[in-house]
């Protein structure tokens, strides 16, 4: 099993929305590397941190699980969608998505708290210039976050 961090703007789709819906397509990704992670590397059962981004309080808000194999992102074909891509066709899709399922929500683990942890110095979301909406998380990074924030010891 692999681990991931998946960013979403909470005013577009939040962990609370996923908790309400139970399951949702992770659509609208328009970066090739992030698409490739979904299409080529994510597997059903993988876990991901659900990260709230581009908001006053960015950080990890919960956990979701990859619930489907990659499939063509239907928004690329919808002319009324903000994610429409005129170059994509159903016969030759460009963009893919996976479905994610709600696992749990917890008090926000703030970006500043993540940055303050020396054990997370290599976490991709903390790297200068990283803007990917989906990034892999190593097993040691996942364990550090679980141990420091989700074990009940600290809820910054």
OpenMM code with the backbone's topology and positions (N, CA, C; nanometers):
from openmm import Vec3, app, unit

residues = "UNK UNK UNK UNK UNK UNK UNK UNK UNK UNK UNK UNK UNK UNK UNK UNK UNK UNK UNK UNK UNK UNK UNK UNK UNK UNK UNK UNK UNK UNK UNK UNK UNK UNK UNK UNK UNK UNK UNK UNK UNK UNK UNK UNK UNK UNK UNK UNK UNK UNK UNK UNK UNK UNK UNK UNK UNK UNK UNK UNK UNK UNK UNK UNK UNK UNK UNK UNK UNK UNK UNK UNK UNK UNK UNK UNK UNK UNK UNK UNK UNK UNK UNK UNK UNK UNK UNK UNK UNK UNK UNK UNK UNK UNK UNK UNK UNK UNK UNK UNK UNK UNK UNK UNK UNK UNK UNK UNK UNK UNK UNK UNK UNK UNK UNK UNK UNK UNK UNK UNK UNK UNK UNK UNK UNK UNK UNK UNK UNK UNK UNK UNK UNK UNK UNK UNK UNK UNK UNK UNK UNK UNK UNK UNK UNK UNK UNK UNK UNK UNK UNK UNK UNK UNK UNK UNK".split()
positions = [
    Vec3(0.0838, -0.1184, 0.0000),
    Vec3(0.0000, 0.0000, 0.0000),
    Vec3(0.0879, 0.1243, 0.0000),
    Vec3(0.0475, 0.2224, -0.0797),
    Vec3(0.1183, 0.3503, -0.0828),
    Vec3(0.0355, 0.4543, -0.0097),
    Vec3(0.1020, 0.5666, 0.0197),
    Vec3(0.0350, 0.6784, 0.0861),
    Vec3(0.0507, 0.8035, 0.0010),
    Vec3(-0.0471, 0.8918, 0.0133),
    Vec3(-0.0541, 1.0116, -0.0695),
    Vec3(-0.0986, 1.1309, 0.0124),
    Vec3(-0.0803, 1.2486, -0.0449),
    Vec3(-0.1403, 1.3710, 0.0056),
    Vec3(-0.2149, 1.4314, -0.1122),
    Vec3(-0.3432, 1.4598, -0.0915),
    Vec3(-0.4287, 1.5125, -0.1990),
    Vec3(-0.4855, 1.6460, -0.1520),
    Vec3(-0.4569, 1.7502, -0.2310),
    Vec3(-0.4980, 1.8854, -0.1944),
    Vec3(-0.6305, 1.9227, -0.2604),
    Vec3(-0.7152, 1.9886, -0.1828),
    Vec3(-0.8406, 2.0417, -0.2338),
    Vec3(-0.8683, 2.1741, -0.1643),
    Vec3(-0.9232, 2.2671, -0.2383),
    Vec3(-0.9637, 2.3940, -0.1779),
    Vec3(-1.0956, 2.3697, -0.1053),
    Vec3(-1.1019, 2.3973, 0.0248),
    Vec3(-1.2215, 2.3618, 0.1009),
    Vec3(-1.3484, 2.4342, 0.0555),
    Vec3(-1.3350, 2.5493, -0.0099),
    Vec3(-1.4563, 2.6146, -0.0603),
    Vec3(-1.5074, 2.5466, -0.1875),
    Vec3(-1.4226, 2.4600, -0.2490),
    Vec3(-1.4668, 2.3814, -0.3641),
    Vec3(-1.5126, 2.2422, -0.3208),
    Vec3(-1.4307, 2.1741, -0.2393),
    Vec3(-1.4675, 2.0433, -0.1858),
    Vec3(-1.3815, 2.0177, -0.0630),
    Vec3(-1.4454, 2.0006, 0.0516),
    Vec3(-1.3748, 1.9870, 0.1790),
    Vec3(-1.3868, 1.8458, 0.2341),
    Vec3(-1.3129, 1.8195, 0.3409),
    Vec3(-1.3239, 1.6903, 0.4089),
    Vec3(-1.4660, 1.6723, 0.4624),
    Vec3(-1.5299, 1.7813, 0.5025),
    Vec3(-1.6687, 1.7723, 0.5490),
    Vec3(-1.7614, 1.7290, 0.4359),
    Vec3(-1.7348, 1.7777, 0.3144),
    Vec3(-1.8135, 1.7355, 0.1982),
    Vec3(-1.7945, 1.5861, 0.1729),
    Vec3(-1.6700, 1.5398, 0.1809),
    Vec3(-1.6442, 1.3978, 0.1582),
    Vec3(-1.7086, 1.3131, 0.2679),
    Vec3(-1.7037, 1.3618, 0.3911),
    Vec3(-1.7686, 1.2876, 0.4998),
    Vec3(-1.9190, 1.2747, 0.4719),
    Vec3(-1.9810, 1.3827, 0.4273),
    Vec3(-2.1244, 1.3815, 0.3941),
    Vec3(-2.1530, 1.2871, 0.2775),
    Vec3(-2.0707, 1.2955, 0.1717),
    Vec3(-2.0946, 1.2165, 0.0500),
    Vec3(-2.0501, 1.0715, 0.0633),
    Vec3(-1.9520, 1.0468, 0.1470),
    Vec3(-1.8997, 0.9118, 0.1644),
    Vec3(-1.7955, 0.8729, 0.0608),
    Vec3(-1.8181, 0.9161, -0.0618),
    Vec3(-1.7295, 0.8804, -0.1741),
    Vec3(-1.7460, 0.9853, -0.2834),
    Vec3(-1.6356, 1.0158, -0.3527),
    Vec3(-1.6421, 1.1171, -0.4581),
    Vec3(-1.5288, 1.0973, -0.5577),
    Vec3(-1.5541, 1.1369, -0.6816),
    Vec3(-1.4474, 1.1398, -0.7827),
    Vec3(-1.3545, 1.2566, -0.7513),
    Vec3(-1.2253, 1.2347, -0.7667),
    Vec3(-1.1247, 1.3400, -0.7468),
    Vec3(-1.0945, 1.3985, -0.8845),
    Vec3(-1.1851, 1.4818, -0.9319),
    Vec3(-1.1782, 1.5315, -1.0690),
    Vec3(-1.1125, 1.6688, -1.0754),
    Vec3(-1.0825, 1.7111, -1.1962),
    Vec3(-1.0308, 1.8456, -1.2191),
    Vec3(-0.8806, 1.8605, -1.2101),
    Vec3(-0.8072, 1.7534, -1.1900),
    Vec3(-0.6611, 1.7622, -1.1841),
    Vec3(-0.6100, 1.7873, -1.3257),
    Vec3(-0.5359, 1.8956, -1.3431),
    Vec3(-0.4864, 1.9330, -1.4756),
    Vec3(-0.3356, 1.9561, -1.4740),
    Vec3(-0.2661, 1.8689, -1.4058),
    Vec3(-0.1209, 1.8669, -1.4037),
    Vec3(-0.0803, 1.7245, -1.4421),
    Vec3(0.0103, 1.7124, -1.5384),
    Vec3(0.0464, 1.5802, -1.5892),
    Vec3(0.1066, 1.4887, -1.4832),
    Vec3(0.1931, 1.5420, -1.3980),
    Vec3(0.2554, 1.4557, -1.2976),
    Vec3(0.1519, 1.4057, -1.1974),
    Vec3(0.0623, 1.4941, -1.1520),
    Vec3(-0.0434, 1.4526, -1.0596),
    Vec3(-0.1365, 1.3524, -1.1280),
    Vec3(-0.1684, 1.3761, -1.2547),
    Vec3(-0.2503, 1.2809, -1.3308),
    Vec3(-0.1821, 1.1446, -1.3361),
    Vec3(-0.0523, 1.1446, -1.3632),
    Vec3(0.0217, 1.0191, -1.3730),
    Vec3(0.0217, 0.9432, -1.2407),
    Vec3(0.0291, 1.0154, -1.1282),
    Vec3(0.0203, 0.9481, -0.9989),
    Vec3(-0.1129, 0.8728, -0.9895),
    Vec3(-0.2231, 0.9395, -1.0255),
    Vec3(-0.3538, 0.8734, -1.0185),
    Vec3(-0.3631, 0.7586, -1.1182),
    Vec3(-0.3241, 0.7856, -1.2414),
    Vec3(-0.3407, 0.6875, -1.3489),
    Vec3(-0.2493, 0.5665, -1.3335),
    Vec3(-0.1237, 0.5909, -1.2937),
    Vec3(-0.0229, 0.4854, -1.3000),
    Vec3(0.0170, 0.4250, -1.1660),
    Vec3(-0.0007, 0.4986, -1.0569),
    Vec3(0.0559, 0.4518, -0.9304),
    Vec3(-0.0450, 0.4279, -0.8188),
    Vec3(-0.1560, 0.4996, -0.8184),
    Vec3(-0.2544, 0.4790, -0.7118),
    Vec3(-0.3251, 0.3464, -0.7302),
    Vec3(-0.3513, 0.2811, -0.6179),
    Vec3(-0.4210, 0.1532, -0.6174),
    Vec3(-0.5350, 0.1584, -0.5168),
    Vec3(-0.6385, 0.0833, -0.5442),
    Vec3(-0.7500, 0.0742, -0.4509),
    Vec3(-0.6956, 0.0296, -0.3148),
    Vec3(-0.7365, 0.1008, -0.2125),
    Vec3(-0.6903, 0.0701, -0.0769),
    Vec3(-0.5808, 0.1611, -0.0268),
    Vec3(-0.5096, 0.2301, -0.1171),
    Vec3(-0.4094, 0.3272, -0.0729),
    Vec3(-0.4784, 0.4329, 0.0127),
    Vec3(-0.4054, 0.4878, 0.1091),
    Vec3(-0.4585, 0.5945, 0.1943),
    Vec3(-0.3960, 0.7280, 0.1553),
    Vec3(-0.4731, 0.8348, 0.1771),
    Vec3(-0.4245, 0.9691, 0.1449),
    Vec3(-0.4661, 1.0671, 0.2531),
    Vec3(-0.3761, 1.1582, 0.2843),
    Vec3(-0.4134, 1.2716, 0.3671),
    Vec3(-0.4951, 1.3664, 0.2811),
    Vec3(-0.6064, 1.4140, 0.3328),
    Vec3(-0.6918, 1.5120, 0.2659),
    Vec3(-0.6463, 1.6478, 0.3163),
    Vec3(-0.5879, 1.7266, 0.2272),
    Vec3(-0.5233, 1.8528, 0.2626),
    Vec3(-0.6060, 1.9701, 0.2130),
    Vec3(-0.6411, 2.0607, 0.3026),
    Vec3(-0.7112, 2.1835, 0.2627),
    Vec3(-0.6071, 2.2865, 0.2199),
    Vec3(-0.6179, 2.3357, 0.0967),
    Vec3(-0.5199, 2.4306, 0.0428),
    Vec3(-0.5876, 2.5592, -0.0017),
    Vec3(-0.5058, 2.6587, -0.0305),
    Vec3(-0.5532, 2.7881, -0.0811),
    Vec3(-0.6669, 2.8426, 0.0046),
    Vec3(-0.6423, 2.8448, 0.1352),
    Vec3(-0.7415, 2.8917, 0.2303),
    Vec3(-0.6690, 2.9589, 0.3469),
    Vec3(-0.7416, 3.0279, 0.4332),
    Vec3(-0.6744, 3.0952, 0.5456),
    Vec3(-0.5985, 3.0016, 0.6388),
    Vec3(-0.6453, 2.8763, 0.6539),
    Vec3(-0.5792, 2.7810, 0.7436),
    Vec3(-0.5512, 2.6515, 0.6681),
    Vec3(-0.4420, 2.6482, 0.5887),
    Vec3(-0.4109, 2.5244, 0.5157),
    Vec3(-0.3570, 2.4165, 0.6085),
    Vec3(-0.3853, 2.2912, 0.5721),
    Vec3(-0.3317, 2.1806, 0.6493),
    Vec3(-0.4064, 2.0521, 0.6228),
    Vec3(-0.3648, 1.9473, 0.6901),
    Vec3(-0.4260, 1.8153, 0.6753),
    Vec3(-0.5521, 1.8109, 0.7616),
    Vec3(-0.6636, 1.7780, 0.6964),
    Vec3(-0.7934, 1.7813, 0.7643),
    Vec3(-0.8515, 1.6425, 0.7876),
    Vec3(-0.7931, 1.5408, 0.7257),
    Vec3(-0.8475, 1.4067, 0.7421),
    Vec3(-0.7764, 1.3063, 0.6540),
    Vec3(-0.8379, 1.1890, 0.6443),
    Vec3(-0.7826, 1.0801, 0.5641),
    Vec3(-0.8921, 1.0260, 0.4729),
    Vec3(-0.8528, 0.9958, 0.3503),
    Vec3(-0.9425, 0.9285, 0.2567),
    Vec3(-0.8700, 0.8072, 0.2010),
    Vec3(-0.9460, 0.7208, 0.1357),
    Vec3(-0.8901, 0.5983, 0.0789),
    Vec3(-0.9206, 0.5945, -0.0699),
    Vec3(-0.8254, 0.5505, -0.1485),
    Vec3(-0.8484, 0.5348, -0.2919),
    Vec3(-0.9490, 0.4219, -0.3077),
    Vec3(-1.0619, 0.4536, -0.3748),
    Vec3(-1.1749, 0.3605, -0.3805),
    Vec3(-1.2022, 0.3064, -0.5202),
    Vec3(-1.1274, 0.3544, -0.6203),
    Vec3(-1.1456, 0.3026, -0.7565),
    Vec3(-1.0143, 0.3117, -0.8315),
    Vec3(-1.0067, 0.2330, -0.9374),
    Vec3(-0.8951, 0.2483, -1.0300),
    Vec3(-0.9146, 0.3788, -1.1064),
    Vec3(-0.8082, 0.4265, -1.1677),
    Vec3(-0.8176, 0.5490, -1.2465),
    Vec3(-0.9141, 0.5299, -1.3629),
    Vec3(-0.9861, 0.6372, -1.3933),
    Vec3(-1.0816, 0.6381, -1.5037),
    Vec3(-1.0756, 0.7754, -1.5690),
    Vec3(-1.1190, 0.7868, -1.6953),
    Vec3(-1.1189, 0.9190, -1.7576),
    Vec3(-1.2037, 1.0171, -1.6758),
    Vec3(-1.1512, 1.1363, -1.6570),
    Vec3(-1.2209, 1.2436, -1.5858),
    Vec3(-1.3267, 1.3010, -1.6796),
    Vec3(-1.4534, 1.2812, -1.6474),
    Vec3(-1.5643, 1.3233, -1.7335),
    Vec3(-1.5688, 1.4745, -1.7545),
    Vec3(-1.5116, 1.5524, -1.6630),
    Vec3(-1.5185, 1.6985, -1.6774),
    Vec3(-1.4386, 1.7480, -1.7981),
    Vec3(-1.3423, 1.6714, -1.8454),
    Vec3(-1.2636, 1.7140, -1.9615),
    Vec3(-1.3471, 1.7196, -2.0884),
    Vec3(-1.4603, 1.6480, -2.0925),
    Vec3(-1.5465, 1.6428, -2.2109),
    Vec3(-1.6663, 1.7378, -2.2011),
    Vec3(-1.6868, 1.7970, -2.0849),
    Vec3(-1.8045, 1.8805, -2.0579),
    Vec3(-1.7739, 2.0270, -2.0877),
    Vec3(-1.8294, 2.0769, -2.1971),
    Vec3(-1.8023, 2.2151, -2.2385),
    Vec3(-1.8417, 2.3183, -2.1337),
    Vec3(-1.9341, 2.2857, -2.0453),
    Vec3(-1.9774, 2.3810, -1.9429),
    Vec3(-1.8898, 2.3754, -1.8171),
    Vec3(-1.7959, 2.2817, -1.8120),
    Vec3(-1.7105, 2.2644, -1.6947),
    Vec3(-1.5886, 2.3558, -1.7011),
    Vec3(-1.5462, 2.4018, -1.5856),
    Vec3(-1.4204, 2.4780, -1.5758),
    Vec3(-1.3014, 2.3912, -1.6143),
    Vec3(-1.3195, 2.2596, -1.6143),
    Vec3(-1.2115, 2.1658, -1.6428),
    Vec3(-1.2175, 2.1084, -1.7845),
    Vec3(-1.3014, 2.1660, -1.8696),
    Vec3(-1.3133, 2.1213, -2.0085),
    Vec3(-1.1788, 2.1339, -2.0792),
    Vec3(-1.1470, 2.0337, -2.1622),
    Vec3(-1.0252, 2.0356, -2.2422),
    Vec3(-1.0632, 1.9989, -2.3854),
    Vec3(-1.0551, 2.0951, -2.4751),
    Vec3(-1.0975, 2.0754, -2.6140),
    Vec3(-1.0143, 1.9695, -2.6863),
    Vec3(-0.8940, 1.9412, -2.6376),
    Vec3(-0.8087, 1.8411, -2.7026),
    Vec3(-0.8434, 1.6978, -2.6622),
    Vec3(-0.9205, 1.6825, -2.5560),
    Vec3(-0.9542, 1.5489, -2.5061),
    Vec3(-1.0796, 1.4970, -2.5757),
    Vec3(-1.0791, 1.3681, -2.6042),
    Vec3(-1.1975, 1.3022, -2.6610),
    Vec3(-1.2227, 1.1740, -2.5825),
    Vec3(-1.3459, 1.1242, -2.5844),
    Vec3(-1.3710, 0.9970, -2.5149),
    Vec3(-1.2826, 0.8835, -2.5676),
    Vec3(-1.2479, 0.8859, -2.6951),
    Vec3(-1.1616, 0.7824, -2.7518),
    Vec3(-1.0148, 0.8015, -2.7110),
    Vec3(-0.9779, 0.9247, -2.6808),
    Vec3(-0.8398, 0.9555, -2.6419),
    Vec3(-0.8403, 1.0550, -2.5257),
    Vec3(-0.8806, 1.0087, -2.4064),
    Vec3(-0.8833, 1.0996, -2.2917),
    Vec3(-0.7420, 1.1423, -2.2530),
    Vec3(-0.7336, 1.2614, -2.1970),
    Vec3(-0.6050, 1.3133, -2.1493),
    Vec3(-0.5988, 1.3056, -1.9972),
    Vec3(-0.7094, 1.3351, -1.9322),
    Vec3(-0.7125, 1.3507, -1.7877),
    Vec3(-0.7862, 1.2349, -1.7203),
    Vec3(-0.7346, 1.1953, -1.6062),
    Vec3(-0.7902, 1.0831, -1.5311),
    Vec3(-0.8213, 1.1255, -1.3886),
    Vec3(-0.9061, 1.0464, -1.3240),
    Vec3(-0.9373, 1.0694, -1.1838),
    Vec3(-0.9552, 0.9348, -1.1155),
    Vec3(-0.9564, 0.9366, -0.9855),
    Vec3(-0.9903, 0.8203, -0.9048),
    Vec3(-1.1054, 0.8608, -0.8148),
    Vec3(-1.1744, 0.7634, -0.7612),
    Vec3(-1.2717, 0.7927, -0.6564),
    Vec3(-1.2015, 0.7756, -0.5223),
    Vec3(-1.2399, 0.8608, -0.4279),
    Vec3(-1.1887, 0.8498, -0.2917),
    Vec3(-1.3068, 0.8286, -0.1979),
    Vec3(-1.2811, 0.7576, -0.0896),
    Vec3(-1.3826, 0.7323, 0.0119),
    Vec3(-1.3376, 0.7933, 0.1442),
    Vec3(-1.4329, 0.8461, 0.2179),
    Vec3(-1.4050, 0.9051, 0.3482),
    Vec3(-1.3565, 0.7983, 0.4456),
    Vec3(-1.2504, 0.8312, 0.5209),
    Vec3(-1.2023, 0.7431, 0.6276),
    Vec3(-1.2234, 0.8109, 0.7625),
    Vec3(-1.1656, 0.9294, 0.7795),
    Vec3(-1.1842, 1.0019, 0.9051),
    Vec3(-1.1458, 1.1473, 0.8919),
    Vec3(-1.2029, 1.2246, 0.9807),
    Vec3(-1.1733, 1.3679, 0.9901),
    Vec3(-1.1161, 1.3908, 1.1292),
    Vec3(-1.0271, 1.4902, 1.1409),
    Vec3(-0.9698, 1.5228, 1.2711),
    Vec3(-0.9349, 1.6713, 1.2726),
    Vec3(-0.9024, 1.7258, 1.3892),
    Vec3(-0.8637, 1.8670, 1.3936),
    Vec3(-0.7476, 1.8931, 1.2976),
    Vec3(-0.7549, 2.0051, 1.2300),
    Vec3(-0.6569, 2.0417, 1.1275),
    Vec3(-0.5134, 2.0334, 1.1795),
    Vec3(-0.4281, 1.9692, 1.1026),
    Vec3(-0.2841, 1.9695, 1.1289),
    Vec3(-0.2293, 2.0807, 1.0402),
    Vec3(-0.2000, 2.1931, 1.1004),
    Vec3(-0.1635, 2.3139, 1.0270),
    Vec3(-0.0321, 2.2981, 0.9511),
    Vec3(-0.0253, 2.3649, 0.8377),
    Vec3(0.0962, 2.3657, 0.7563),
    Vec3(0.2165, 2.4066, 0.8406),
    Vec3(0.2013, 2.5076, 0.9263),
    Vec3(0.3119, 2.5527, 1.0109),
    Vec3(0.3598, 2.4413, 1.1033),
    Vec3(0.2688, 2.3596, 1.1533),
    Vec3(0.3076, 2.2473, 1.2399),
    Vec3(0.3853, 2.1431, 1.1618),
    Vec3(0.3423, 2.1158, 1.0391),
    Vec3(0.4152, 2.0215, 0.9549),
    Vec3(0.5567, 2.0720, 0.9290),
    Vec3(0.5664, 2.2018, 0.8981),
    Vec3(0.6980, 2.2621, 0.8711),
    Vec3(0.7904, 2.2550, 0.9930),
    Vec3(0.7337, 2.2599, 1.1114),
    Vec3(0.8134, 2.2624, 1.2347),
    Vec3(0.8703, 2.1252, 1.2718),
    Vec3(0.8265, 2.0217, 1.2055),
    Vec3(0.8731, 1.8870, 1.2385),
    Vec3(0.9966, 1.8508, 1.1558),
    Vec3(1.1137, 1.8355, 1.2187),
    Vec3(1.2348, 1.7988, 1.1446),
    Vec3(1.2201, 1.6670, 1.0685),
    Vec3(1.1396, 1.5752, 1.1198),
    Vec3(1.1216, 1.4452, 1.0543),
    Vec3(1.0468, 1.4577, 0.9222),
    Vec3(0.9833, 1.5727, 0.8991),
    Vec3(0.9068, 1.5930, 0.7756),
    Vec3(0.9773, 1.6870, 0.6777),
    Vec3(1.1052, 1.7105, 0.6980),
    Vec3(1.1791, 1.8044, 0.6132),
    Vec3(1.1724, 1.7696, 0.4652),
    Vec3(1.1569, 1.6420, 0.4326),
    Vec3(1.1517, 1.5994, 0.2920),
    Vec3(1.0095, 1.5843, 0.2379),
    Vec3(0.9086, 1.6064, 0.3200),
    Vec3(0.7705, 1.5944, 0.2744),
    Vec3(0.7502, 1.6869, 0.1543),
    Vec3(0.7024, 1.6315, 0.0451),
    Vec3(0.6984, 1.7062, -0.0815),
    Vec3(0.6195, 1.8360, -0.0741),
    Vec3(0.5109, 1.8362, 0.0008),
    Vec3(0.4301, 1.9579, 0.0072),
    Vec3(0.5069, 2.0737, 0.0715),
    Vec3(0.6099, 2.0426, 0.1477),
    Vec3(0.6887, 2.1450, 0.2152),
    Vec3(0.8061, 2.1944, 0.1318),
    Vec3(0.8272, 2.1349, 0.0162),
    Vec3(0.9415, 2.1727, -0.0675),
    Vec3(0.9122, 2.3027, -0.1418),
    Vec3(1.0099, 2.3858, -0.1482),
    Vec3(0.9976, 2.5142, -0.2179),
    Vec3(0.9541, 2.4911, -0.3631),
    Vec3(0.8525, 2.5636, -0.4059),
    Vec3(0.8064, 2.5573, -0.5433),
    Vec3(0.7101, 2.4431, -0.5733),
    Vec3(0.6843, 2.3559, -0.4753),
    Vec3(0.5921, 2.2446, -0.5008),
    Vec3(0.4491, 2.2965, -0.5076),
    Vec3(0.3836, 2.2708, -0.6185),
    Vec3(0.2450, 2.3126, -0.6346),
    Vec3(0.1555, 2.1960, -0.6763),
    Vec3(0.2111, 2.0759, -0.6748),
    Vec3(0.1314, 1.9608, -0.7151),
    Vec3(0.0150, 1.9377, -0.6196),
    Vec3(-0.0997, 1.9012, -0.6755),
    Vec3(-0.2176, 1.8760, -0.5937),
    Vec3(-0.2193, 1.7344, -0.5374),
    Vec3(-0.1357, 1.6482, -0.5912),
    Vec3(-0.1241, 1.5109, -0.5418),
    Vec3(0.0240, 1.4786, -0.5327),
    Vec3(0.0657, 1.4313, -0.4150),
    Vec3(0.2059, 1.3935, -0.3973),
    Vec3(0.2143, 1.2651, -0.3154),
    Vec3(0.3157, 1.1839, -0.3411),
    Vec3(0.3357, 1.0653, -0.2578),
    Vec3(0.3857, 1.1059, -0.1189),
    Vec3(0.3537, 1.0247, -0.0218),
    Vec3(0.4013, 1.0407, 0.1156),
    Vec3(0.4721, 0.9105, 0.1506),
    Vec3(0.5943, 0.9206, 0.1990),
    Vec3(0.6687, 0.7991, 0.2338),
    Vec3(0.6108, 0.7366, 0.3608),
    Vec3(0.6410, 0.6106, 0.3808),
    Vec3(0.5953, 0.5413, 0.5024),
    Vec3(0.6468, 0.6112, 0.6290),
    Vec3(0.7759, 0.6494, 0.6360),
    Vec3(0.8221, 0.7207, 0.7564),
    Vec3(0.7490, 0.8547, 0.7770),
    Vec3(0.7200, 0.9276, 0.6689),
    Vec3(0.6465, 1.0539, 0.6831),
    Vec3(0.5055, 1.0282, 0.7352),
    Vec3(0.4390, 0.9268, 0.6778),
    Vec3(0.3042, 0.8921, 0.7230),
    Vec3(0.3050, 0.8570, 0.8723),
    Vec3(0.4014, 0.7739, 0.9110),
    Vec3(0.4112, 0.7313, 1.0507),
    Vec3(0.4399, 0.8488, 1.1440),
    Vec3(0.5233, 0.9419, 1.0994),
    Vec3(0.5529, 1.0604, 1.1800),
    Vec3(0.4260, 1.1411, 1.2043),
    Vec3(0.3497, 1.1638, 1.1006),
    Vec3(0.2263, 1.2417, 1.1147),
    Vec3(0.1278, 1.1684, 1.2049),
    Vec3(0.1126, 1.0395, 1.1852),
    Vec3(0.0238, 0.9615, 1.2732),
    Vec3(0.0697, 0.9697, 1.4183),
    Vec3(0.1982, 0.9511, 1.4410),
    Vec3(0.2522, 0.9491, 1.5769),
    Vec3(0.2417, 1.0866, 1.6437),
    Vec3(0.2754, 1.1932, 1.5695),
    Vec3(0.2805, 1.3253, 1.6312),
    Vec3(0.1434, 1.3905, 1.6468),
    Vec3(0.0520, 1.3651, 1.5546),
    Vec3(-0.0740, 1.4399, 1.5576),
    Vec3(-0.1986, 1.3545, 1.5711),
    Vec3(-0.1940, 1.2321, 1.5282),
    Vec3(-0.3173, 1.1553, 1.5274),
    Vec3(-0.3258, 1.0555, 1.6408),
    Vec3(-0.2205, 1.0479, 1.7211),
    Vec3(-0.2217, 0.9557, 1.8352),
    Vec3(-0.2883, 1.0179, 1.9569),
    Vec3(-0.3279, 1.1449, 1.9448),
    Vec3(-0.3894, 1.2126, 2.0586),
    Vec3(-0.2922, 1.2914, 2.1417),
    Vec3(-0.1598, 1.2783, 2.1120),
    Vec3(-0.0597, 1.3508, 2.1896),
    Vec3(-0.0657, 1.5013, 2.1639),
    Vec3(-0.0879, 1.5366, 2.0378),
    Vec3(-0.0856, 1.6777, 2.0015),
    Vec3(-0.1913, 1.7011, 1.8958),
    Vec3(-0.2694, 1.8058, 1.9114),
    Vec3(-0.3736, 1.8409, 1.8150),
    Vec3(-0.3611, 1.9884, 1.7772),
    Vec3(-0.2443, 2.0261, 1.7267),
    Vec3(-0.2201, 2.1664, 1.6920),
    Vec3(-0.3105, 2.2133, 1.5823),
] * unit.nanometer
topology = app.Topology()
chain = topology.addChain("A")
for resn in residues:
    res = topology.addResidue(resn, chain)
    for name in ("N", "CA", "C"):
        topology.addAtom(name, app.Element.getBySymbol(name[0]), res)
